[in-house]
Amino acid sequence: MTSSFERHGIAHLSASQINTWVNAPSFWLMEKLLKYKGQMGCAAHRGSATEAGVSAGLFDTSLTAEACTEVALPLYDRLTALSGDERRQKERDGIPGMVAQGLKLREHGLPIRPNDHQHKVEIRLEGVGVPVIGYLDWLYADEVLDLKTTFRVPSAMSEPHLRQASIYKTAHMDKRVRFFYVSDKKSEKHTLTREQYDRAMIELTQSALRLERFLGISDDPMELASIIPHSSETFYFGDPSAKAKAIEVYGF
């Protein structure tokens, strides 16, 4: 039997999708059902560029921090070439320090080289009609490590990050899962605990089931838009085009 997801053209879920559904359901609907494509903020491109620079240095330990930064910055410049984000230069300025902090992961030795750009994971949540897919940063013999860039290193993993980490853990139950947070000045690792994992898996499963039931109400995205809660006062609607689309869809 075709699931509600498949009737709406959704072949799989991801941590990002589920987190968006939980935190900004009206944005999720715009993005996944109405195919809205906004401009990604420079903070996200900072993360991608930093990861590329760090990854280069983890797989080639002869590279200096400066050489790894020379991998990261051109990528950032290319990704943000048409961006109007007022934080573009500030985000760029943080990359050299973040790359240097990220290279502390060299103490773990060489990661397992993926077949493609990243290691793909795929899991099933009980009762959910489609799989959950993710791509982790670095896989080692005994652990999974994921890089998060920020200007303020947190003292603990956020709920969205715990859900993401728990997907990785489900795919690699024999390995420890840690997120490595780096700013341009400091870094810190946080390890997923069993208690956190158990709770996050309940959240992931229940959130996905609720989403599936919601999609089962109607095959018409605009009918679903008429009943979903909406607020533009979140970072998801930081792009002016997203707010304009929200007014078109939701009326405010």
C-alpha positions as CSV (number, residue, x, y, z in Angstrom):
1,M,0.0,0.0,0.0
2,T,1.3,3.4,-0.9
3,S,2.2,5.6,2.1
4,S,1.2,9.2,2.7
5,F,4.8,10.2,2.1
6,E,4.9,8.5,-1.3
7,R,1.6,10.0,-2.4
8,H,3.3,13.4,-1.9
9,G,6.4,12.4,-3.7
10,I,8.5,11.9,-0.6
11,A,10.7,8.9,-1.0
12,H,12.7,9.3,2.2
13,L,13.2,11.4,5.3
14,S,16.3,12.9,6.9
15,A,17.3,14.4,10.2
16,S,17.0,17.9,8.7
17,Q,13.5,17.2,7.4
18,I,12.2,15.9,10.7
19,N,13.8,18.8,12.6
20,T,12.2,21.3,10.3
21,W,8.9,19.6,10.6
22,V,9.2,19.8,14.4
23,N,10.5,23.3,14.6
24,A,8.9,25.1,11.6
25,P,6.1,22.9,10.1
26,S,4.9,25.6,7.8
27,F,8.4,26.0,6.3
28,W,8.7,22.2,5.9
29,L,5.5,22.3,3.9
30,M,6.7,25.2,1.7
31,E,10.0,23.4,1.0
32,K,8.9,19.8,0.6
33,L,5.4,20.0,-0.8
34,L,5.4,23.4,-2.6
35,K,9.0,23.0,-3.7
36,Y,10.1,26.4,-2.4
37,K,13.9,26.8,-2.9
38,G,15.3,29.7,-0.9
39,Q,18.8,31.0,-0.7
40,M,21.0,29.2,1.9
41,G,22.6,31.5,4.5
42,C,26.3,32.0,4.6
43,A,26.6,30.2,8.0
44,A,25.6,27.0,6.2
45,H,28.2,27.6,3.5
46,R,30.8,28.4,6.2
47,G,30.1,24.9,7.6
48,S,30.5,23.2,4.2
49,A,33.7,25.0,3.3
50,T,35.2,24.3,6.7
51,E,34.3,20.7,6.5
52,A,36.0,20.5,3.1
53,G,39.2,22.0,4.4
54,V,39.3,19.8,7.5
55,S,38.5,16.7,5.5
56,A,41.4,17.5,3.1
57,G,43.8,17.7,6.1
58,L,42.5,14.5,7.8
59,F,43.1,12.4,4.7
60,D,46.4,14.1,3.8
61,T,48.3,14.7,7.0
62,S,51.1,16.4,5.1
63,L,48.8,19.4,4.5
64,T,49.3,22.4,6.8
65,A,46.4,24.3,8.3
66,E,47.1,27.1,5.8
67,A,46.9,24.6,2.9
68,C,43.6,23.3,4.2
69,T,42.3,26.8,4.5
70,E,43.2,27.3,0.9
71,V,40.9,24.5,0.1
72,A,38.1,25.9,2.2
73,L,38.0,29.6,1.3
74,P,37.7,29.3,-2.5
75,L,34.8,26.9,-2.0
76,Y,33.1,29.4,0.4
77,D,33.7,32.2,-2.1
78,R,32.1,30.1,-4.9
79,L,29.1,29.1,-2.8
80,T,28.4,32.6,-1.6
81,A,29.3,34.5,-4.8
82,L,25.7,35.7,-5.4
83,S,24.7,36.0,-1.7
84,G,23.3,39.2,-0.3
85,D,23.8,37.9,3.3
86,E,25.2,40.8,5.3
87,R,27.2,38.3,7.4
88,R,29.1,37.1,4.3
89,Q,32.5,38.6,5.3
90,K,32.1,37.8,9.0
91,E,31.4,34.1,8.2
92,R,34.4,34.0,5.9
93,D,36.7,35.5,8.5
94,G,35.9,32.7,10.9
95,I,36.9,29.9,8.5
96,P,40.8,29.8,9.0
97,G,40.4,29.5,12.7
98,M,37.7,26.9,12.4
99,V,39.8,24.8,10.0
100,A,42.7,24.9,12.4
101,Q,40.5,23.8,15.3
102,G,39.0,21.1,13.2
103,L,42.4,19.6,12.4
104,K,42.7,18.6,16.0
105,L,40.8,15.5,14.8
106,R,44.1,14.3,13.4
107,E,44.6,12.7,16.9
108,H,42.1,10.1,15.9
109,G,44.2,8.9,13.0
110,L,43.0,8.4,9.4
111,P,39.2,8.2,8.8
112,I,37.8,5.4,6.7
113,R,37.7,6.7,3.2
114,P,34.1,6.8,1.8
115,N,33.2,5.4,-1.6
116,D,31.6,8.8,-2.4
117,H,31.9,12.2,-0.9
118,Q,30.4,11.1,2.4
119,H,29.3,7.9,4.2
120,K,25.6,7.3,3.5
121,V,23.4,5.8,6.3
122,E,19.9,4.5,5.9
123,I,17.6,3.4,8.7
124,R,14.0,2.5,9.3
125,L,11.8,3.9,12.0
126,E,9.1,1.6,13.4
127,G,5.8,2.1,11.6
128,V,7.1,4.8,9.3
129,G,6.5,4.2,5.6
130,V,9.7,5.5,4.2
131,P,13.4,5.2,5.2
132,V,15.5,7.9,6.9
133,I,18.7,8.7,5.0
134,G,21.7,10.7,6.2
135,Y,25.4,11.4,5.4
136,L,27.9,11.5,8.2
137,D,31.2,13.3,8.0
138,W,33.9,10.9,9.2
139,L,33.8,7.2,10.0
140,Y,36.5,5.5,12.1
141,A,36.9,1.9,13.2
142,D,35.3,2.6,16.6
143,E,33.4,5.9,16.2
144,V,31.5,8.4,14.1
145,L,32.6,12.0,14.1
146,D,30.6,14.9,12.7
147,L,31.7,18.5,12.4
148,K,29.6,21.5,13.5
149,T,30.9,25.1,13.1
150,T,29.7,27.9,15.3
151,F,31.0,31.1,16.8
152,R,29.8,30.0,20.2
153,V,30.7,26.4,21.1
154,P,27.8,24.9,23.1
155,S,28.1,23.1,26.4
156,A,25.8,20.3,25.2
157,M,24.3,18.9,22.0
158,S,21.0,20.5,20.9
159,E,17.9,18.4,20.4
160,P,18.1,18.6,16.6
161,H,21.7,17.5,16.8
162,L,20.8,14.6,19.1
163,R,18.2,13.4,16.6
164,Q,20.8,13.6,13.8
165,A,23.4,11.8,16.0
166,S,20.9,9.1,16.8
167,I,20.3,8.3,13.2
168,Y,24.0,7.7,12.8
169,K,24.1,5.6,15.9
170,T,21.2,3.4,14.7
171,A,23.2,2.8,11.5
172,H,26.4,2.1,13.4
173,M,25.3,0.6,16.8
174,D,28.9,-0.8,17.4
175,K,30.4,2.7,17.3
176,R,30.5,5.8,19.5
177,V,28.9,8.9,18.0
178,R,30.4,12.3,18.7
179,F,29.9,15.8,17.4
180,F,32.9,18.0,17.2
181,Y,31.9,21.7,17.7
182,V,34.5,24.2,16.5
183,S,34.6,28.0,16.6
184,D,37.5,30.1,15.3
185,K,39.0,30.0,18.8
186,K,38.0,26.8,20.5
187,S,36.6,23.3,20.1
188,E,34.8,20.7,22.1
189,K,33.5,17.1,21.5
190,H,30.1,15.9,22.8
191,T,29.3,12.2,22.9
192,L,25.8,10.8,22.4
193,T,24.7,8.9,25.5
194,R,22.4,5.9,25.7
195,E,19.8,8.0,27.6
196,Q,20.0,10.7,24.9
197,Y,19.8,8.1,22.1
198,D,16.7,6.4,23.6
199,R,14.8,9.7,23.9
200,A,15.9,11.0,20.5
201,M,14.7,7.8,18.8
202,I,11.3,8.2,20.4
203,E,11.2,11.8,19.2
204,L,12.2,10.9,15.7
205,T,9.7,8.0,15.4
206,Q,6.8,9.9,16.9
207,S,7.5,13.0,14.8
208,A,7.7,11.0,11.6
209,L,4.5,9.2,12.4
210,R,2.7,12.5,13.1
211,L,4.0,13.9,9.8
212,E,2.7,10.8,8.0
213,R,-0.7,11.1,9.6
214,F,-0.8,14.8,8.7
215,L,0.0,14.1,5.0
216,G,-2.8,11.5,5.0
217,I,-5.4,14.2,5.6
218,S,-5.2,15.4,1.9
219,D,-3.2,15.0,-1.3
220,D,-3.6,18.7,-1.9
221,P,-0.6,20.7,-0.4
222,M,-2.7,23.9,-0.3
223,E,-5.4,22.2,1.7
224,L,-2.7,21.1,4.2
225,A,-1.3,24.6,4.2
226,S,-4.7,25.9,5.3
227,I,-4.6,23.9,8.5
228,I,-1.0,23.9,9.6
229,P,0.3,26.3,12.2
230,H,2.6,29.1,10.9
231,S,4.9,31.7,12.2
232,S,7.6,33.6,10.3
233,E,9.5,34.5,13.5
234,T,12.1,31.8,13.2
235,F,15.5,31.6,11.4
236,Y,13.9,29.4,8.8
237,F,12.2,32.5,7.4
238,G,15.3,34.7,7.6
239,D,15.5,35.0,3.8
240,P,13.2,37.8,2.6
241,S,12.0,35.5,-0.2
242,A,10.9,32.9,2.3
243,K,8.8,35.5,4.1
244,A,7.3,36.6,0.8
245,K,6.4,33.1,-0.1
246,A,4.9,32.6,3.4
247,I,2.6,35.6,2.8
248,E,1.5,34.1,-0.5
249,V,0.8,30.7,1.0
250,Y,-0.4,31.5,4.5
251,G,-1.6,35.1,4.2
252,F,1.0,36.6,6.7
